[in-house]
């Protein structure tokens, strides 16, 4: 589990400094699945973007990604 995963799990009280074993492994698997799902959703959002700005693709990608959080 990376440091960011640990921070978020601690913040949500899903983990303590003493949590070990299968529960910690399950949390890691869950975090991995969430990341994969989010990557796929972002790819889908980019595919659905009809007004790609080829002059500034990074800016357009950032706008599409941030807009996902507003739905």
Secondary structure, DSSP 8 states (H G I E B T S, - for coil): --HHHHHHHHHTTS--TT--HHHHHHHHHHHHHHHHHHHHHHHHHHHH-S---TTSHHHHHHHHHHHHTT-
